[in-house]
Amino acid sequence: MNIETIRNCRLAYIRKIGKYGIENKNTMEKLKEWAKKRNLFNKDAVIFSIAQDNPETTLPENCRYDACIIISNDYVIDENVNECEFIGGKYTVFKILHTSEEIQKVYTEIFQNVLKEGLEIANKPIIEKYTISMVENNFCEICVPIK
């Protein structure tokens, strides 16, 4: 576990609304295809996977999932994606193997680990962060917002 500051940045994203599951992966693949066609999916690319809602407190049909890629401030998007400003901040970062088992394990232990370190979790979504080298080596980072 490391503590990092994720900077404010502009995102292009595709949103899926509904129960979290395999469709999240399909949404991410759509974003990657969009980015590849525009030469944005390269060695410098940073991708976020953001589950905007807690499925324990939000009805499954209302859960929002965003597949995102950081874009420059001057990049002109098209009608296939949305854009937003990501407000960064401090995060505890856990680098893990990108398997459903490891992700499940981290999500069940993550809050205990953060609290054990004396950190307070901020009221923002947890982010899964990927770079191309992480994707190629089957890793991802789980970023938990902290105060």
C-alpha positions as CSV (number, residue, x, y, z in Angstrom):
1,M,0.0,0.0,0.0
2,N,1.4,3.4,-1.1
3,I,-0.1,6.9,-0.7
4,E,-0.2,8.9,-3.9
5,T,-1.8,12.1,-5.1
6,I,-3.8,11.7,-8.3
7,R,-3.9,15.0,-10.1
8,N,-7.0,16.7,-11.5
9,C,-7.4,15.8,-15.1
10,R,-9.9,15.7,-18.0
11,L,-11.5,12.3,-18.8
12,A,-13.3,10.9,-21.8
13,Y,-15.6,8.2,-20.6
14,I,-18.4,5.7,-21.5
15,R,-21.0,5.1,-18.9
16,K,-23.1,2.0,-18.3
17,I,-26.1,2.1,-15.9
18,G,-27.2,-1.2,-14.4
19,K,-26.0,-4.1,-12.3
20,Y,-22.3,-4.3,-12.0
21,G,-20.8,-7.4,-13.7
22,I,-19.6,-8.5,-17.1
23,E,-21.1,-5.5,-18.8
24,N,-18.6,-3.3,-17.0
25,K,-15.8,-5.2,-18.9
26,N,-17.7,-4.8,-22.2
27,T,-18.0,-1.0,-21.5
28,M,-14.2,-0.9,-20.9
29,E,-13.5,-2.7,-24.1
30,K,-15.7,-0.2,-26.0
31,L,-13.7,2.6,-24.5
32,K,-10.4,0.9,-25.4
33,E,-11.6,0.5,-29.0
34,W,-12.6,4.1,-29.2
35,A,-9.2,5.2,-27.8
36,K,-7.2,2.9,-30.1
37,K,-8.9,4.3,-33.2
38,R,-7.8,7.8,-32.1
39,N,-4.3,6.8,-31.1
40,L,-5.0,7.6,-27.5
41,F,-4.4,4.0,-26.3
42,N,-0.6,4.2,-26.2
43,K,2.3,3.7,-23.7
44,D,1.3,7.0,-22.0
45,A,-2.4,6.2,-21.6
46,V,-3.9,6.1,-18.1
47,I,-7.3,4.4,-17.8
48,F,-9.7,4.5,-14.8
49,S,-12.5,2.1,-14.1
50,I,-14.9,3.8,-11.7
51,A,-18.0,2.3,-10.1
52,Q,-19.8,5.5,-9.1
53,D,-22.3,3.9,-6.7
54,N,-22.1,1.5,-3.8
55,P,-24.3,-1.6,-4.7
56,E,-25.1,-2.0,-1.0
57,T,-26.9,1.3,-0.9
58,T,-28.0,1.8,-4.6
59,L,-30.5,-0.4,-6.5
60,P,-28.6,-2.5,-9.0
61,E,-30.5,-1.0,-12.0
62,N,-29.3,2.5,-10.9
63,C,-25.6,1.7,-10.4
64,R,-23.3,3.8,-12.7
65,Y,-20.0,2.5,-14.1
66,D,-17.6,4.7,-16.0
67,A,-14.8,3.4,-18.2
68,C,-12.4,6.4,-18.6
69,I,-9.2,7.5,-20.2
70,I,-7.3,10.7,-19.4
71,I,-7.2,13.1,-22.3
72,S,-5.4,16.4,-22.8
73,N,-7.3,19.7,-22.1
74,D,-7.3,20.5,-25.9
75,Y,-8.4,17.1,-27.2
76,V,-11.8,17.4,-29.0
77,I,-14.1,14.5,-28.2
78,D,-16.8,13.1,-30.4
79,E,-20.3,11.9,-29.9
80,N,-19.2,8.4,-28.9
81,V,-17.9,9.5,-25.4
82,N,-18.7,11.9,-22.7
83,E,-16.2,14.1,-20.9
84,C,-15.7,15.3,-17.3
85,E,-13.2,16.9,-15.0
86,F,-11.8,14.4,-12.5
87,I,-11.1,16.0,-9.2
88,G,-8.0,14.3,-7.9
89,G,-6.7,14.0,-4.3
90,K,-4.9,11.7,-2.0
91,Y,-5.3,7.9,-2.5
92,T,-4.0,4.8,-0.9
93,V,-2.9,2.6,-3.8
94,F,-2.8,-1.2,-3.8
95,K,-1.1,-2.8,-6.8
96,I,-2.5,-6.2,-7.5
97,L,-2.9,-8.9,-10.1
98,H,-5.8,-8.1,-12.3
99,T,-7.9,-11.2,-11.6
100,S,-11.4,-11.4,-10.3
101,E,-10.2,-13.4,-7.3
102,E,-7.5,-10.7,-6.3
103,I,-9.9,-7.8,-6.9
104,Q,-12.6,-9.5,-4.7
105,K,-9.9,-10.2,-2.0
106,V,-8.7,-6.6,-2.0
107,Y,-12.2,-5.2,-1.8
108,T,-13.0,-7.4,1.2
109,E,-9.8,-6.4,3.1
110,I,-9.2,-2.9,1.8
111,F,-11.2,-0.9,4.3
112,Q,-9.6,-2.7,7.3
113,N,-6.1,-2.1,5.9
114,V,-6.7,1.6,5.3
115,L,-8.3,2.1,8.8
116,K,-5.5,0.1,10.4
117,E,-3.1,2.6,9.0
118,G,-5.0,5.4,10.8
119,L,-6.3,6.9,7.5
120,E,-9.8,8.2,7.0
121,I,-11.6,7.2,3.7
122,A,-13.0,10.1,1.7
123,N,-16.5,10.1,0.3
124,K,-15.5,9.5,-3.3
125,P,-15.5,6.4,-5.5
126,I,-12.7,3.9,-5.4
127,I,-10.8,3.8,-8.7
128,E,-9.2,1.0,-10.6
129,K,-6.3,2.5,-12.4
130,Y,-4.4,1.0,-15.4
131,T,-1.5,1.9,-17.6
132,I,-0.6,0.0,-20.7
133,S,2.4,-1.7,-19.1
134,M,0.1,-2.8,-16.2
135,V,-2.5,-4.2,-18.6
136,E,0.2,-6.0,-20.5
137,N,1.5,-7.6,-17.3
138,N,-2.0,-8.3,-15.9
139,F,-1.8,-5.8,-13.0
140,C,-4.0,-2.9,-11.9
141,E,-4.1,-0.5,-9.0
142,I,-7.0,-0.1,-6.6
143,C,-7.0,3.5,-5.4
144,V,-9.0,4.3,-2.3
145,P,-9.6,8.0,-1.7
146,I,-8.4,9.3,1.7
147,K,-8.8,12.6,3.6
